[in-house]
Amino acid sequence: MPVQVLFFGATAAIAGRRCVEIDLPADAKASDVFEKLLADHPRLAAHKLHLSVNQQYATGDETINDGDELAIFTAVSGG
């Protein structure tokens, strides 16, 4: 199943794009997406990253469904 992953902030600069389509098996978990992104873009591993599924922080256990919105981004802090 093809899904789109959005990149934000430093992750977009590292990936060289704002989104990418990846192909996943029907029973894929959010952790599978995260591992694939790190394999495809190893420089991402140098950052503290978060993954979201449908605009909610992902723990990795979420099953990815057709049409889900996924995003990867760096930790954000401010004051």
C-alpha positions in Angstrom: 0.0 0.0 0.0 1.5 3.4 -1.0 1.5 6.1 1.7 2.8 9.6 1.8 5.1 10.8 4.5 5.5 14.5 5.1 8.9 16.0 6.2 9.0 19.1 8.4 11.9 21.4 9.5 15.4 19.8 9.5 14.0 16.5 8.2 12.9 18.2 4.9 16.4 19.6 4.5 18.0 16.2 5.2 15.6 14.3 2.9 15.9 17.0 0.2 12.1 17.1 -0.2 8.9 17.9 1.7 7.2 14.5 1.1 7.9 11.0 -0.2 5.7 8.1 -1.1 6.7 4.8 0.3 5.2 1.3 -0.3 4.2 -0.6 2.8 2.6 -4.0 3.4 -1.1 -3.9 4.5 -0.2 -4.7 8.1 2.6 -2.1 8.5 3.1 -0.3 11.8 4.4 3.2 12.4 7.7 1.7 13.6 8.1 0.1 10.1 7.7 3.5 8.5 10.3 5.0 10.9 12.8 2.2 10.2 12.3 2.6 6.4 12.8 6.4 6.6 16.0 5.9 8.6 17.3 3.3 6.1 16.5 5.6 3.2 17.9 8.8 4.8 20.5 7.7 7.4 21.4 11.3 8.3 18.1 11.5 10.0 19.4 9.2 12.8 21.6 12.1 14.1 18.4 13.9 15.2 15.8 13.4 17.9 12.8 12.6 15.7 9.1 12.2 16.1 6.6 10.5 13.9 2.9 11.4 13.7 0.0 9.5 12.3 -3.1 11.6 11.4 -1.6 14.5 13.3 -1.1 12.5 16.6 2.2 11.6 18.0 3.0 8.0 17.1 4.4 5.5 19.6 5.3 3.0 16.8 2.5 0.5 17.6 -0.1 2.2 15.4 -1.2 0.2 12.3 -0.9 2.2 9.2 -4.1 2.3 7.1 -4.7 3.4 3.5 -5.1 7.2 3.5 -3.4 7.9 6.8 -1.3 11.1 7.0 2.2 10.5 8.3 4.8 13.1 9.2 8.3 13.1 10.5 9.8 16.0 12.3 12.5 17.0 14.8 11.8 17.7 18.5 10.7 21.3 19.0 11.5 23.5 22.0 10.8 27.1 22.8 10.2 29.5 25.4 
